[in-house]
Amino acid sequence: MRTPEPRTPRWVKTFITAAVILVVAFAILHLTGGGMGSHTP
């Protein structure tokens, strides 16, 4: 008798997706020199 695989709750997937998007957006802004905390005047 097989045990069912544990399913990830929807809110966990939503949270992880949002976190990944924020990290990617922050990395793009940082690499392009725009956005938050730019050191150039």
Protein Blocks (a to p, Z undefined) as FASTA:
>chain_A
ZZddddddfklmmmmmmmmmmmmmmmmmmmnopajhiabZZ
